[in-house]
């Protein structure tokens, strides 16, 4: 049975897509006219320094910086365009893989209303000097949110183009002062059967976990993401905090992060634990390295319609210029 | 069961068989909603799943008939079987034309190298002789060999379920459910066959020499 739940965001508050697609011109014009202060609604003034990180003491009051209307305010524009059309908000938010809310593509949109993304805190541990549990607002403070249009390629050979909102993960990770032994970073998703009906079934090893090399985590394209289409992340897209690693298959971009662990050895990752032959640790988008059961040479573009053709998949999802250097000397056919 | 009411039931079954196709067609042209973010996959899965469901329904006719004594049910078997074939053919056409855009090389690689597609293709190919010999005339002409030939439908069902099992990413609940139902139907036939064999042997033994 499908129970329609009224959206928390009023239709009037959602930026019309036509305006959204012109957002860069609108923003530039407004900035030029001095109408907009160059600032984010969440975080602080662009160019401001980063405050020291203070772990949450028990019972400490949380700051009220969370944008309760869902609107993330002015975002720093991103200069790199994607040659393809941006996927509609509707398609991005109704076709999801988020097994904690069911394994069907439309399950997360139907079931994720039980997730409570606020208040939210993240525990940082392992090979770093600054560790502890931090309020999401404290982690956000001082970072400038950017509007980044990225290609997104799922391991199931479909793809979309998404205007994510976030800031480089590396900028945050540096603040924890990782030690010289921090070669890898592991991430964990929330694992709460009360909020996530899917974790009652052992489809994957819960909590969902993912990992990156420290170089991948520090790469400027790796985005710690809090929104899309200028709004806070909808629950089904991994609210309130997720990773976006645009040159890797989608499952590497872990959702609803509650724990970050700096590690010396390569961390366990959920899909790799489920089937190491099919899902490698790197899982870089690679048209030449087929999934054992299906081809990765082409992809189906979401929202392109019934009579659209598949398009060729590109090495590193089209980000080879920026990220190929991370893998020099590595045999990509073996290290998939 | 009068001839007239049977004709009516048959007509209703045909209408029911057309509903999934009509649903897809209506949505493809923007009536009653749309086909979602990935319409090709939606069409592909709807046709494939409907084909498998109809195949299982076809296989269920004989056990249900034997258990309930509703012998007229057998008159629906051909309709259901042909509808299953039609959907599985549509499923294959959707895959080859809409999804792969008739890229012959990649289609050949898929059929030859990707086990889930190989078994699916095999199931489709095996259905062709069954569809061709589904007429009354063919049934009369082939006699016992018709029965033997049409036992292939069990193999086809198993291949279909294996195709489903091998294509899902990790959640095998649904394909395993199909396999369980198939095992139940096939198991019934095997037990039934053994029982009849035993009876026949007993009868033969009782005959005075």
Contacts between the chains, C-beta under 8 A, distances in Angstrom:
chain1	res1	chain2	res2	distance
A	87	B	37	7.9
A	90	B	37	7.6
A	91	B	37	3.8
A	94	B	36	6.9
A	94	B	37	6.1
A	95	B	36	6.6
A	95	B	37	3.7
A	95	B	38	6.1
A	99	B	171	7.7
A	103	B	170	7.7
A	103	B	171	4.1
A	105	B	36	7.7
A	105	B	37	7.7
A	105	B	38	7.4
A	106	B	36	7.2
A	156	B	169	6.7
A	158	B	38	6.0
A	158	B	41	7.7
A	160	B	37	8.0
A	203	B	170	6.0
A	203	B	171	5.3
A	204	B	170	6.9
A	274	B	170	5.9
A	275	B	170	7.3
A	293	B	114	6.3
A	293	B	115	7.5
A	293	B	116	6.3
A	293	B	166	6.8
A	293	B	167	7.2
A	294	B	114	6.5
A	295	B	106	6.7
A	295	B	109	7.5
A	295	B	110	7.4
A	295	B	114	7.9
A	297	B	106	7.4
A	298	B	106	7.8
A	300	B	38	6.5
A	300	B	40	6.3
A	300	B	41	7.3
A	300	B	99	7.4
A	302	B	37	4.5
A	302	B	38	5.8
A	303	B	37	5.7
A	305	B	39	6.4
A	306	B	28	5.6
A	306	B	35	6.6
A	306	B	39	4.3
A	306	B	40	6.1
A	306	B	43	6.8
A	306	B	98	6.5
A	307	B	98	7.0
A	308	B	40	7.9
A	309	B	101	4.6
A	310	B	99	7.3
A	310	B	100	7.5
A	310	B	101	6.8
